[in-house]
């Protein structure tokens, strides 16, 4: 099957969050399935263009019509990738070059990614029509709409899947954007319109052959206003073509047996000594007392409200007063959370460490050296950190929402029957209750805690199963 995957970011080339991780691992997993020919198309950002480790060649150039605009685009072919995925970059100095800031957050983002979506389809005319196009989030949400409105004669048999990684970010344009930038036929006005503005994700939901999201629970949650950020009605009407496929993680990268960032290596069969060595080294690295029998709670996160940090802030001092424990936070984000954890570390220097930075090596050492991983997210489409933590034998405490519900079935107070500790209602007392169950199991029943760690490490969180589920949905589309 010829599969074209279109996205605004993909590791290792460019990454701002979980989408970048998925776009590194999913194409490779699909390429490992016999008979597949997988293409990944990304924007040619400056950080890719001027990175000397990537060798590319231009295979075509053309102009993209975007309203009254005619903008240059080049197809740049990446050389040297060995996992079966052929990567192409869309070159545009106007939209993607010469911008030193973050890849998102520019005033013309809606125009930039409209250009990218249309340029991808123009590129596929040159590269050859795929059987399936899989596009991701609002940045490529115009692909199914452009495909249906303008490109169907060129791709008569191609089917299009649109995947929602986070419904909170939908892609908006002002009312004139429809005529000035998109120039779609008038019958698509109602498809794109939402409250007098243009909503790109709404258009994709209505025009794609299939809509997927990144966990089974999140697919159900999107039917409710609490989670859907205004698109619950649209998604409810499209429920017949909406399905959830829970993400995996790259188990080659996140592997305690081989991770080069770790001071010691271990596996599920012999993890006690290796994990203890990682914990001691981590405590020393971040300036906490090296205490092997004190539970170390950890969190690697973007410091944002929907990550449940308000709950942690509410209970933090109570927990530190009542429980003998340590807390380590790694991440950057909203200034009031950064300030809170800095101040907490100053107040409890022997109990709390706050590393307000971005450090992938330290993140790996935290996954390996922690005992308990905190993820009280208000909502979480899938979540990858809880799976990373379990891969390294760090027991998660999570809010039972979205992908956290799907990947962390609840254990009882003895650590039996599940993979971690969960709480159902989004409130601080319930979070505290789940957290104390984990702490008490660690303190009072170390054998039970270690059995839970071993069970976590034995889970298959690879992309093999999700990739097969994507293939099932691709085949379903092609037979419609």
Secondary structure, DSSP 8 states (H G I E B T S, - for coil): -EEEEE-S-BTTTB-SSHHHHHHHHHHHHHHTSTT-EEEEEEE--HHHHT-TT--EEEEEEEEEEETTEEEEEEEEEE----SSEEEEEEE-TTTTSS--S-SS--TTHHHHHHHHHHHHHHHHHHH---SEEEEETGGGTHHHHHIIIIITTTSTT-EEEEEES-TT---EE-TTHIIIII---GGGHHHHEETTEEEHHHHHHHHSSEEEES-HHHHHHTTSHHHHTT-HHHHHHTGGGEEE------TTTS-TTT-TT-SS---TTS-HHHHHHHHHHHHHHHT----TTSEEEEEE--B-GGGTHHHHHHHHHHHHHHS-EEEEEE--B-HHHHHHHHHHHHHTTTTEEEE-S--HHHHHHHHHH-SEEEE--S--SS-SHHHHHHHTT-EEEEES-HHHHHH--B--TTS-SSSEEEESSSSHHHHHHHHHHHHHHHHH-HHHHHHHHHHHHTS--SHHHHHHHHHHHHHHHHT-
